[in-house]
Amino acid sequence: MGTEIELDVEGQTEPPICGFKSPTTSKTTTRSSTLTTLNIGTIIGEECEGGADDDATANRTSGDTTTTTGTGAGPGGLLSFASEAAHTLSVPDICALLNTDPEKGIDNDEAARRLQHHGFNKVEGAKGLSLWTILLRQVSNSLTLVLVITMVLSFAISDHIEGGVIAAVILLNIIVGFLQDYRAEQTIQALYALSAPTCKVIRSGATSTIKAETLVPGDIVRLNVGDVVPADLRLATSINLSTDEALLTGESLPVSKHAEVVMARDRDVPLGDRSNMVYSASTITRGRATGVVVSTGMCTEVGKIAGLLRDSNGGRNKKQVDKEEMGTLGSLVVRARNGMRVLLGLDGTPLQVTLSKFALLLFALAILLAIIVFSVSKFDVTDEVLIYGICVAVAVIPESLIAVLTIATALGTRAMARGNVVIRKLAALEAVGGVTNICSDKTGTLTQGKMVTRKVWLVDGTEVEVQGTTHPFDPTSGSVKIGEEVFSLADHGIKDPQDAIGEKGENLKEFLESIALCNNSAVTKAEETGTFTAIGEPTEIALQTFAMRFGMGKPSVLAADDGQSRQLLLAEYPFDSSCKRMTVVYTSTESGGASAAYAYTKGALEALLPLLDASDEQKVEIVAKAEALAAQGLRVLCVAKRSVDGALFQVQTRDDASAAPETEKASASTIERHLTFLGLAGIYDPPRLESAAAVQKCQAAGITVHMVTGDHVKTATAIACEIGIIKPCRQNDGTQVMVASAFDSLTDAEIDALESLPLVLARCSPSTKVRMVEAMHRRKAFCVMTGDGVNDSPALKKSDVGIAMGLSGSDVAKEAADMVLTDDNFASIVTAIEEGRRLFDNIQKFLLHLLISNIAQVILLLIGLSFKDNAGVSVFPLSPLEILWANLVTSSFLALGLGLEDAQPDVMQRPPHDLQVGIFTRELIIDKFVYGTAMGGLCLAAFTSVAYGMSGADGLGEGCNEDWASECGVAFRARATTFATLTFLLLVTAWECKHFTRSLFNMHPEKYSGPLSIFKTVWQNKFLFGAVSAGFVICFPVIYIPVINHVVFKHNAITWEWGVVAACVVAYVAIVEAWKAVKRRTFKANIVTAVGGERV
């Protein structure tokens, strides 16, 4: 059954997706007599780029005009013509232009010559990322470059321990990031589907199976049900043909095709309306055909979109355009500037750019602090001064930030993988947490991607509705509501639907019998798994499944007690787009002859209404009900039957299903009249059960959900209302729901003048989706675009985060995307956003922790310049290795523990973070200075308490920055006290950073309460608890083990000084808790209410 027409609700044309137009040029050719009436300018066009020989391509397109002689420009006299015009030509004209025979095809020698000229029939671009590209990602950020510079300086001053540690951090970051990106890329490559690896072709009059990549223009290809179209074909013959072009056009239902149609002088007709063409990567769903190859490889419609993506990534064509527009020098300057931005991490997601700028700022600050140290010594830079300056510079750089960020993000991707989301780029995970808008496709993402018979209206007025189905092919899924009664096959506590047949009379039985028999689909249940699978047209599958709910599936209707068929098929009149209906004639074997037979018909109401044996009043009622069903976004079918004389037909079994009637009396026009109306069936693609809740969750989080689909406007509107994207009261609002043609007709200024962008955009083309993304960018929105088809790829690339479908998505779409959904489910996007927000919050937490440590160390070391030894040399309050130990060992694991924090309870109840502000919010900046100053001040207090409060006759000694000496006892003990104080304050800070405003002693009041709640709070994150415990325990060996303390860390064992450490910890906790109390009284949490998504 093909695509049915539905009254005034939906047309049957596909989305207005026009082909890519080649610039026409002036050419001269010898025309055949059949082409004299055609405008040759619309036929002759440029050679497609991307062939086997780039130089040859460049030579062919280098001139402003090209002259083609009568023998043609290609091998074997093949004329050069624009494949976009193929639908405007008849089959003989196409064959004449391509120098081929529609019956015999071309010979193998000619095919070899054309293959050498045109290249292999392969789409370039979906080749994944190279190992070099993945590796370059890991070092393309400013923070890594700053660490590299710090490492070089450390080795330059012979501080091999410090240099080695920093080198290990850089290596760890590169390895973790590389492995994560490589695994993600391998997963994506595994998802890539093989498209048309082989095909049947006619060459030299013989049919053979060849590799699809060896097809050339002029080949004659045979197509059957289930075949993937290997190239763009102009149909030569077709029998009851329909194709699934969803990947290219976005149309959810198969499209009928007709070889005999010629669309002369209508070159710009949309792709979906070219009924005499079939396109590469589409699938044959019904019928059979032969076609002439008109374009292959990168010249196909799929290839042109892939080429567009390749050019947007800076491919060969883009470089040529840059060179032509700006000249060689200008092009080199632009490319060098762009390369430097990539290398410094200034091109990427908001977090990437922010952290890269922050790293450059820290690097400048480190240089400034080093200059300050040198100026204090009046630029008499001795080894001691140089080492101290580098120590201060190192103290300001959070060496472990990039490693902690990479590991936390990598762990986040594992969590996302469990949520059916594959992250192709680590940066995409944190980026998706900041989205303000989601542009989602409808079919298969918000909906189940399969048709379901939702409502039925019988001739006696009985209404039947299917509710709660979770699997469109499973007749036991969900329940059936007939009038006010509910029936279910799965729930034994409810009546069986089969009981309804007897209760509701013959009307329901006749309706079910009709949709079961007038049906060529098959729905079967696997014995081993118990799952249902289906073969056939989506519409017919939906009707067959509905009949099976009542035990009236086709096998059941046909089966007799003796195992033989009790119904014999006499004739079948298949669906055709010209008549928009299908009829079958069956006779009962129980009648003892073929005289008693019935014709069962289904089709579009406008096609069957004139054929019904019904009064005008009844027809008015039928039309009104059909319009009511259509207004709900349902595709409406009319079902009817009549009794006929079986003697008019040759009796045929299913093995002889193609037998024709004996006489013309059994023609379709004779049978399809005086039909008895049985009822209407409303069919639709149901929403996923999770979609409504996911949309509501997004709206509560301040995220606007837009449905951007190629489907019909009323179907899209009905689904949008059902899942909550728009409110039912606003479904007729022109600003909420728009057709793509209306949106495309607006200028950018008019779009920007709209109060808000439409929430439902129907009948979309690729350019419409791109304009939608561009409009969002002009409104400073950060958007996600989902897609599965080749036609979605440009928009996926243009959006901030592109998400492709892993199950139904095309290779080109997956290549263009940043993330891939392995279950094609919209709810998985919401899971990704929630995980992204959790990651963003946790990045703020561990960033705050690391920066507090750096600020404290800078304060300590700068003021420490005033601590002089007996020789007048500044004494280090912390040794270089103590600084690295605090930054890389103690802080790193604490920061990583903060990166593993669970999401806050309100993570999806607040608006997206301000993209203009980024990760460094006002609160974070103030907190880091308050806590950092407090920590630095207390560390100074600890050092001075020991160094000057209990100093002996030797004071701070001499040369105590380099080696241990007996007179260095006080300096080494003071340094150990400062190190212990800094370590313990960092441990406490890790727990305090779990929440920016709540007290550590009452951090989760919704979960824990009472004086002992602090223990449950610190135990909740077991990794962080382990990191704090380990940091506490390991501090003692570092201080007390001989040699390690004197030689490596340059401090000494302490005793009574632990009292100073304890006092500093208590004072610090008091300061932090007091500051949080002030914030709780001053600032209120920013929680959003659910608003229907009208942010942008």
N, C-alpha and C positions, 0 to 999 in steps of 0.2 A: 504494500500500500504506500503510496507516495505522500507527498505533503498536501494536506487538505486545506481548502480555503474556508475562512470563517467570516462571513458577513462583513460588517463594517469595522470589526475589531482589528484585524491584522491583514495586511496584504501578504502576498506570497513571494514578493521580490526579496532578494537577499540584501544585506547592508550595502550602502552605496560606496563600495570599495573599488576605485578605479585603478587600472593598471598603471605602472610607471611609464611615462611617455618618453620616447626617444625623440630628440629634436629632429624634425624633418629637414631634409636637404634637397637641393635640386639635383635630380638625376635624369638620365636619358636611357630608356630601354625600349626594346621592341616588344610591343604588347600583343598578346593573343587576341583573337577576335572576341573572345568572351569577356575581355577586360576593357574593351574600348569605351564602354559607358561608365566605367569607374574612374574616380579621381586617383590617378597613379600617385599623387603626392601623399595620399593617405596610406599607400601600400609600401612604397619604397622608403626605407629609413636607414638609420645607422646600424652598423654591426654592433653587436653587444660586446661590452668590455668583459674582461675576465676569461678570455679564451686560453687555449693552450700556449699561445705565443704572444707574450706581452708586447714585444717589439713589433710584431706584425699588426697587432691591434692598434698600437700607436700610429703606425704608418697608415693604416686604413682610416683613422679618424683625425689625422693631422691637418688636413685641408679643410677649408670652409665649405667646399662643395666636392662631391664625388660623382664621377661619370661612370655609369654602368652600361656596357655594351649589350647588344642583343643576346650574346651568348652567356651573359651573366658574369658575376664577379667571383663566384666560388668555384670549387671543383666540380667538374662534370657539367658546367654551364649553369650552376645553381645561382639563381638570382638572390641578391641581398634584399630582404624585406623585413619590415617591422612586424614582429609577432603580435603586437598589440592590435594589428588590423586583421588578424586571421579570422575573427568572428564575422567580419564584414564580407568575406569571400565565400563563394560556393566551393564545394569539394573539387570539382574540375579545375577551378582557378588556382586553388592552393596547390594541387598536384602539378599544374603547369609551372607555377613559380618555383616550386621545390624540385622540379624535374624528377618526379616519381610516378609510379603506377599504383593506383589505389587497390588493384587486385594482386599484383606481383611484387610491389615494393621496389627497392633498389637492389643491385647485386652486391656481393661481398667486397669486390674491389672498390666500387664506388663508396661503399660504407667506410672502408679503410681510409680512403682519401679524405672523406669528410671528417672522420674522426681526427685525423692529423690537423685538419684546418680548424675545427671548432673546439677540439680538446675533449677531455672526458666529461661525461654527464655527472658531475659531482658539484655539490654546493660547498664552497669554501667558507671558512669562518668558524664552524662548530668544531674546532680542533682542540679546545681547552687551552690551558695555560702552560707555558714551558716552565721547566725547572728553574731556569734563570729568572723568569719573571716572578715566580713565587719567592725565590731567594731575595730578589731586589726589594720586594715588599717589606721584608723584615728589617732592612737597614734604611728605608726611606722615611726617616723621621729625625727631627732635630735632636731629640734627647739621646738617641743612639750615637749620633755624630759627636755630641758633647762628651759622651762617655769615652768615645774613641780618642778625642783630644786629651781628655784627662788621663787616660791610660798611657798615651805617648809621653806626656809630661812626667808621669810617675817613673816610667822607665828611663827618661832622659836624666833624671836626678838620682838614678840608681836606687830608687825605692821599688825594688822588684816585688816585694810582698804586696804592696798596694796595687801596683800595675797588674800583677797576676790575678788578684782578686777581681779587679774591674774587668779584665779580659774574660774571666770566667763568667761574669754576669752578662757581658755582651754575647758570648757564645751560647749561654743558656737561653737567652731571649731569642736568638736566631734559630736555634734548634727547635724550641717549642713552637714558635710561630710557623716555621717551615713545615714541620710535621703536621700541624693542624691544617694548614692550607692545602698541603699535598693530599692528605686523606680526604678532605672535602672535595677536591678536584677529582680524585679517583672515584668517589661516590657519584659525582655528577656524570662522569664519563660512563659509569655503569648504567646510569638511567637513560642514556641516549639510545633511542630506538633505531633499529636498522630499517631504512625506508626503501622498499622495492629493490631488494638485492638482485632479483632476476625478473625477466619479463619475456612474453612471447611476441616474436616479431616475424613478419613476413618479408623474406628476402629471396629474390629470384623465383618467386612463386611458391616457395616452400616455407612452412612454419617451423620455427626453431626457438629454443629457449636460450637466451643469452644474458650476460650480466648487464644490468640496467645502466651501468656507467659507460658502456660502449654504444649506447644509442646515439644516433645522429639525426639532424633535421632531414626530413624526407622518409624516415623509416615508417613502416606501417605496423602498428602495435595492436594486438588482440587483448581485450579486457573482459574479465568475468567477475562474478560476485566474489568479494573478498580481496581482490587485487588492489595493491597500492599503485596509483598512477605514477609511472616512472619519469615522466617529462610533461611539458605542456603540449596537449594534443588538440588538433581540430578534428572533431568526430567525422568519420566518413560514413559509418552505418551505426545504428543503435536500435536496440529492441528493449522497450520497457526499462530504460536505463535511469538510475539515480545515483548520485555520489554524495559522500559526506565531506563537505568542504569547511568544516568548523575550524580547522587549524589555520585556514587562510582567510576566511571571511567572517568567522564568528557565528555563523548561522547554526542553530542547534539541531535543526532537522535536515535530513537528506534533501537534495535538490534534483528535480527531474531534468533530464538532458535529452536533446533531440537533434540528431545529425542534420535533418533536412532544413533546419532554420537557417536563414541567411539574414544578417543584420546589416544590410548595405547602407552606407552613408551614416552609420551610427557608431563611430569608432570609440567614442568616450563612454559607452554604456558601462556601468559598474561590473566588476568581475563576476559578482554573484548572479548577475542577470544574463551572462553570456551562456545561454543554454546549449550552444553548439560546441562549447569548449570544456575540456576537463584539464585540471591543473596538477602539477607535480605535488606529491605528498597527500593528495586527497584519496579517498577509499571508495571503491565500488560497492554499494550496498544492495543493488538490485539490477538484474538484467545483464546484457552483454553488449559489446560494441567493438568496433575497430576505429582507430584514429591515426591521423598523420602527425608525426612529431614536427612541431613548428619551432620549438626552442628547447635547449638543453642546458644543464649546469647553471652557471651564474646568470644566464639569459632568461631562465624561467622566472615566474612571479616570485617564487620562494627565493630564488637566487638573488633577485634584485633587492629584496629586503635584507638578505644576509650581506650583500654588498654595501647597502646603506649603513649597516652596523659596522662593517669593517672600515668604511671611510670615516665614520664618527670616531673611531679609535685611532685615527691618524694613519690610515693605510696609504697605499701607493697613490690613489687618486687625490686624497686630501693634500698630500705633500706636493703633488703637481699643481693643484690649485693655489696653495700658499706661495709656491715659487713663481707662478704666473702673476699673482696679484701684488706681491711685495718684492719680487726680485730675489736673487740668490742670497744676498747679504741680509736683507730683511727677514727672509724665511729662516736663515740660520740663527739670527738673533732671537726670533720668536721661539724657535725650537729649543735653543739653549736656555731661555728664560723659563719655558714650561718644564724642561728637564730639571732645572734647579729647584723649581717649586715642588716637583714630585720628590726629588731627593731630600729636601728639607721637610717634607710632610705637610706642605701648605696647600696641597690639593687633596681633598678627602672629606670625611665626615666632620661634623662640627667638633667632636671630641678630638679627633686627630689633629685638626688645624689648631685648636686651642692649646693642646699639650705641646705641639711643635713650637708655637709662638712662646709659650711659657718656658720651654727649654732654651730658646734663644735669649729670652729675658734673663734666665738664671745664669746663662753663660756670660752675658754682659755684666751681671751683678758679681759673678765670681771674679772676673777681670778687675772690676772696680775695687772689690775687697782686697785682692792681691796688691793692687796699687796703693791702697791705704796702708797695708802692712809695710810695704817698701818705703812709703813716705815717712812713716814713724821712725825708721832707721836712717832717714835722710838719704835714701836710695843707695846706701852702702850695703849692697845685697851680698851678704856672705851666705855660706851654705845653710847656716842656721836660719837666717831671714828668709831665704828662698824656700826652705822646707816649711817654715811656719806660714808663709804666704800661700803655698800650695795647699796646706792643711785647711786654711780658712776657705779657700776656693772650693776644695772638695766638700767641705761641710755644708755648703749652700746647695750642692747638687744632690738630689735624691737618687743615688745610683741604682737602687733597687726598684724604682718606680716602673720602668719599662718592663722589667722581668715580671714583677707582680701583676702589672696590667695584662701582659700577654698570657700568663698562666691563668689568671682569673677569667679572662675572656675565653680561653681554650676550654676551661671547665664549663663555662656557660654554654659553649657549643655542644658539649656532650649532653647537657640538660636539654638543649633544644632538639638534639637528635632523638631523645626519648619522647619529645613532643612532636615528632614527625616533621621537623624542619632541619634541612641541611644548610649549613652556613658555608657559602663559598669563600667569603672574605671575613676575617675576624672583625674588621671594623664595622661590618653590617649589623652585628648583634647589638653593639652599643648605639648605633645610629637609629635602629628601629625603635628603640625606647623613647626617642624624642619626636616621633611622628605626630603631626597634627591632623593629617587627613589620610584616609585610605580610599584608593580607587580600586574597586574590586569588580572582576568579571562576575556574571551571574551564573551561567551554565557550568555546572560541575564544581563550583567553588562555594557560592551561597546556596546553590541547589544541588540535588543529588546527581544531576546530569543524565537522568533516565526518566522516561515518560511514565505517568501513572494515571489511570482513569479515576478521577477524583469524584465527579458527580454524574449521576444518570437521572434523567427525567423520563418516565414512562408515559405511554399514551393515556393511561387512566389518571395521571397527575401524581403518581407515587414518585417520591424523590429518594434516591439512594446515594449515600456519601461514604467514601472510604476515609477513615481517620487513623492517624498515628502510625502509618506504615513506615518502617525503617529500611526496608529492602524492596525496591520496585518490582523485582522478579519473584518475590516470595509471596504466594497467595495466602499464606498463614500469618503474614506480618500485619499487625494493626487489626482494626475492627471495621465492620460495615454497619452503618446506621440506615435503616429503612423506616422512613417515617419517624416515629419516636422510639422504635425498638433498636437495640444494638445486638449484633451478631458477631461471633469471632470463632475462627478455626483453632486458634492457639489457646484461648482461655476456656477451659472446660466448665467454668462457672457461668458462662454466657451461652446463649443459644447458638447452635451450629448454623452457619449461613444456608446450608442445604435445606434446613427446615423451613426457611423463608419461601422457598419455591412453592411448597404446598400451601403455605399460609397466604401468600400474596397473589395466587392465581396464575393463569396462563400467560398474562402479559409479561411478567418477569421471565418466565421460562422461555417464551418465544424470543425475547430480546437477547437472552444469554445464548440461546442456540444460534441465533443469527450472527452475533459477533464472534462466536467460536468457529463456525463453519466458513464464514466469509473472511478467511484469515489464513495467511501462509507462514505465520511465525510458529516457532516451537519453543515452549518453556519446559525445561526438564529439571529433575532433581537428581543430583549425584548420589549414588548409593553409599559411597564410602564417607564422604564429608557431610552429606545432608544439605548441601547448598544448592540453590537454584541458579541455573544459567539459561540464557535465552539467545535465540538466533532469529534474525529477521528485522523488519522495519520497527522503529521505536513505537510508532502509533499502534501497530498491530500487536506488538508484545504487550502493551498496556491493556488492550482490549482482551487478549487471551488470558492474561493474568487475572483480570477482573472476572472473567467467566469461570476460571478455575477456583476462585474463592467460593463458588456455589457448587463445586463439583461438576461443572458443565464445560470443562475444557474440551478442546476438539477431540482428543483421544477418547474421552468418556462419552461424548455424544455419538461418535462413530462406532464404538465397541458394542458388540452383541454378546449374548451369553455363551455362544459356541466359539468365541474368539474371532469370528468373521466380522467384517464391517457391515453394519445394518443400514448404512447410508452410502450410496454410490454417487460419485461425482459425474454429472452428465456434461457440464460445460463450465468454463471460467472465462469471464471477461475482465482482464486485468485493469488495474488503475491506469489512467492516462491523464496527463495534465489538461488535455483538451476537454475531457468529459468530467473529470474530477470525481470519479466514483468507481467502485469495483462491485462485480456481481458474480456469484457462483450459483449453479443449479445442482441440487441433489435430489435423488429419489430414494425411497425406502425399499430395502430388499424384502421387508416383511409384507409388502403389499402384493408380492407375487408377480410383479411386472414393472414396467417403466412408465405406466400411464399416470401415476400420481407422483408429482414432483413439485419442488418449491424452489423459488429463486430468492436468494438472500443478498441484499444490497446495502452497502454503506458508502458514505461519501460526504462531500460538502453540502450544507443545507441548500444553498442556492442552486446546486446541481440536481438535487433530488426533489425539491419543493414542487416544481412543475409536473413531476412524474407521480406525485402522490394522489391516491384516490381519496381525497378529503375535501370537505366543504371550505369555503372561503373563511368562515369564522374559525374553523379549526386551524387553518393555515396561519391566520393572524396570531392565534394563541401560540402556535409552534414557533413562529418568528420572534414573538415577544420573549418567550422563554429562552430561545437561543441567544438573543441579545443580552439577556440577564446573565446567562452563563459566560458569554464572551466578555462582558464587562468585568468579570472576576479574573480575567486573564487566561481563561480556559480555551483550548482549541476545540471547537464544537463539531461533532460528527452526527449525521443523521443516519438512523438504521431503519430499514424497511424490508418487507418480504411480500411475496405473492405466490399463489399456486399457478402452476403451468402444466401444460400437457407434455408428459415425458416422452410421448411417442415422437415428438419433434427432434429428439436428440439421439445420437449414437451413444449407447451406454458405454461408459468408460470407467475403468478402475483407476486408482492412484498411480499404477504403473503405466497407464496410458493417458496421463493427464493432459497431454498436448493435442489429443485428437480433436478435430474440428467438427462442428455440427454438419449433419448430412445435407440440410437444405438451408436456403436463405431465410426461411421463416424463423429460424432460431437465431437470427442476428440480435445484437444487443438492443437495437431500437425496438424490436418486437418483444423482448423479455422485460426490459426496463420501462414499464409503463403500468398504470393502474396499480401502483404499489400501495401496500397497507403500512401505514406509519406505525412503528413500534416504540420509538423513543429517541432521545438525544443523549450523547455521551460527551462529557466535558473532560478533556485530557490536559494535563500540564506536567511540568517538571517540578516536583515538590521541593521545598526548601529542606536543607539538612536540619535535623532536629536541633543541632547545636547553634544554628545561625542566629536565631532570634536572641538567645541569651548572650551570644558573643557580640552582637550589634549593640545590645543594651549596655554591656560592659564597656564597650568603646565610648559610648555616649556619656556614661558616668565618668569616664576618664578624660572627658573633654576632647575626644577624637571624633572628627566628622567622617562618617562612612558614606561614600558615593558609589552608586552602582553604575558602571560604565560597560555597556553591553551592546552586542550586535543584534540582539533580539528585538521583537516588536515592542512598541511603547506601552501598550496596555498590559501585555504579559509581564514586562519589567515592572510596571507600576504596581500590579497586583502582588507580585512577590515582594517588592519593596515595602508595601503596606503590611504584608503578612509577617515579615521579620522585623519590622519597626524602623526601617531606614527613613521612611516618611510617615507622617500621621495620616490616617484615613481622611481626616477632614481637609487635608491639604494636597490630596492626590491630583486635584485639578488645577493646582497653582502652577502657572506657567513658569515661575522662577524655580520651582522645586523639581519639575519634570520637564525635560526638553528632548526634542528629537534632534539628532546630530545635524541634520540639514539646517535647522533653525540656529543651532549653536555656531555652525561653520559660517553662516551668513553674517554673523556679527564681527565687527572689527575688534582688535585687541582693546581699543579704548572703550567700546561698548561693553565688552565682557568685564573689564575692570570697573565699569560703572554699575554693574549689577550689585545688589545688596549682598547676595551670597551666590556662590556657584551652584548650579543645579545638583540635586542629590541623586537624581536618576537621569542618565543620558543614554538614550536608546538609539539603535541603528547606527552604531559608531563605526567609523573607518579608522585606520591607523593614524591619519593626520588629525582626526578629532581627539583621539586620546593624547597625542603629543601636545595639542593646543591646550587641553585641559591641564596637563602637567605644567606647561609654561604659564598659564593663568594663575595657578597656585603659587608658583615661584615668584610671580610679580606681587602676590599678596604676602610674601615672606612666609609661606607655609612650607612645612617639611613633609613630603608626601611619599606614600607607598603606592606602587602600582602593581597589580597582579595581572597575570596573563598566561595563556597556554598556547596560543596560536602563533604562527609566523608573523601574522599581522600585528601582534602585540609587541614585538621585539623592539621597535624604535621607542615606544613609550616606556618600556622596561628600562632601557638604557638611559632615557632622559630623566626618569624619576630619581629621587634621592635614594630610595631602596627599591630595587626591582625584585619581585617575587614570582617565580615561574612554577608551573604545576609539574610534579614529577611523574604522575601516572599518565595524564592525557596531554602533557605539554610536548611541543615540538623541540627538536634539537636546537634550533636557532634561538628559541625563547629561553631555554636553559642556559645557553651560552651568554645571553645578554643579561641574565639575572644575577643578583647578589645573593639571593637565597632561593631554595627550592623546597616546596612542600611535597613530602612523599605521600601524603594522603589527599592532596587537592582540597583541603578543608579550610574554610574561612576561620573556623575556631582556632586553627593552628597559628594563624597570623596573630590573633589576640594573645595566644600563649607566648609567641615571640616578642610581642610588645611588652607583655608583663615581665618576661625575662630580661628584656632590654632595660626596662625601668629599674628592675632590681639591680642589674649590673651598674647602671648609672649611679644609683644611690650608694652602692658599695664602693664604686670608684671614688666618690666624694669622701666616703668614710676613710678609706686607706690613704687617699691623697692628703686629707687633713692630718692624719697621723704622721705621715712622712714629713710633711711641711712643718709641723710643730717641732719635730726633732731637729730639722735643719735650722729653723729660726733660733731655737734654744742654743744650738751649737755655735751659730754665728755670734749671738750675743755673748756667749761664754768666751769664745776665742778672741773677739775684738776687745772686749774689756780686759781679757787676760793679757793683753799687751802691756798692761800696767804692772803685772806681777814680775818683778825683776829679781834675778838671783844676785849673788855677791859680786859677779862680774858685770852687772848691769844689763844682762841679756834676759829677754822675756822668757818666762817659764811657761811651757805648755800646760794649761789646765787639763787637757786631754792629749794623749799621744796620738800620732797619725793612725796607728793601728786600732786604738780604742775608738776613734771616729769611724773607721771603716767597719769595725765590729758592730757598733751601734747601728750604723746605717744598713749594712748588708746582712748581718746575722740576726740581731735582735729585732730590728724593725721589719725586715723582709717577711719573716714568718708571721709576725703580728698583722702586717698589712694584708698578707695573703689570707689569713683567717678572717679579716674584715671583708675581703672580697668574696668569701663564701657565706656571708650572712644571708639568712632567709629574707624574702620580701617582706616589707612592712605591711601591716594589715590594710593600710589605706593606699597602697601603691597604685591601685586602679580606681581610686576615688578622688584624684586630684588632677589638675590640668597638666598637659605636657610642660616640661621645663622650658624656660625662655631661651630660644635658640640664639638670641642676640647676646644674652648674658653668658650662656654656656655653662660649663661645669663650675667655674669660679664665681659662685653666687656671693652676694654681699654678706650673707651669714657665714659662709665658709671663710671668707677673707678676714672678717672680724674675729672669728673663733681662732683661726690659726695664730693671729698676732696676740690675742689675749692669752691663750694656752702656752704659746711659744715663749712669750715674755715671762710668764709665771714660771715655766720650767727652766728657762735660762737663768732667771734671777735666783731660783732655789739652788741650782747647780753652782752658781757663783757663791751663794751663801755657804754651801757645803765646803767648797774649796777654801774660802777665806777662813771659815771656822777652824779648820785643821791647820792651814798654812800659817795663819797669824795668831790664832787663839792659843795654840799650844806649841809655837815655834821655839826651838832651843837656841843654843849659842851659834849653831851653824846656819841658822836661817833657812833659806831655800837652796843652799849649797851652790855649786858651780858645775856647769856642764851636765846638768841633770836631764837635759832633753835628749842626750845621746846614749849615755851609759850609766850603769849603777855605780855609785860610790857611797862610802859610809856617810858623807855629809849630805847625801840626797834623801835621807830617810824621811824628813818632813814633806818634801816635795812629792815623793813617791806615795806616801800615805794620803796626802791631800788629793793626789791624782786618783788613787784607788777609791777614795770616798766619793769624789765627783763622778767617777765611772759607775759606781754602784747606785748613786742617786739617779743619774740619767737613765740607767737600765730599769730601775724599779718604777720611775715615773713613766717611762715608755710602756711598761707592762700595764700600769693602771690606766694610762690614756687609751690603750686598745679597747678596754671594756667601756670606758666613758664615751668613745666614739661610736658605739653601737647605735646611739640615737643622739641627734643634735640638741634636743631640748629636754627629753625625759631624764629624770634622775636615775642613776645606776641602781638605787635602792628601791625604785618603783618603775621599772622600765616597761613592763608588760602588765599593766593593771587588768587588761581584759583576760589575761591568762593566769597570772600569779598575783597573790596579795599576801600581806602579812610581813613581819620583820625578817622572815627567812627567804623572801622572794628573790633576794640578791643571789642566793646560791643557785636557784633555778635559772636565773637570767644568765649567769656566767657559764652554766653547764649546757645551756641550750645549743651553743655553737661549740661542738666538741673539738674541732680543729683549733679554734682560737683558744679554747681552754688548755689544750695541749701545748700550744705555742707559748702561752703565758707561763705555764708550769715549767716548760723546758727552759725558757729564758730566766726564770727565777733560779732553777737548780744549777744551770751551767755558769751562772755568775760566780758562784763560790769557787769552783776549780780554777777559773780564770784568775781570781784574786789570790788564791792560796797556794797553788802548785808552784814549787820553786822552779827557777830558771824561766818558766813560761811567764811568770809575773814580772821578774826583773828584766830579762833580756828581750822578750817579745813585746809585752804590753807596757813596760817601763812604769810599773807601779808595784806597791808592796802590800803585804798582808795587813789587815786592819783589825782592831778590837773594839774599843769603846766608840769608835767612829760610827758604828752601826746605829747608835742612838741619834746621831745627826741625820743619817739616812732616813730613819723612821720618822723623825720630826718633819723632814722635808716632804715625805710622802703624805703624811696627814695634812700638812698645810696645803699641798697641791690639790688633794681631793676636796678640801673645804673651798678652795678658790673656784674649782671647776663647778662644783655643785651650786655655789652661790651665783655664778654667772648663768648657769642653766635656769635657776629660779627667776633671775631677772628677765631672761628671754621668755619664759613661760608667762610672765605677767605682762610683758610688753607686746609680744607678737602672738598672733593667733594662727592656727593651722589653716592653710588654704585648701578647703575641700570643695569640689565641684558637685553640683547637683546634676542629675540626668536631664539633658536638654534636648533631645531630638537632633542633635548634631547640626547646629547652624553657626559654627564658628567661622568658617570661611565660605 
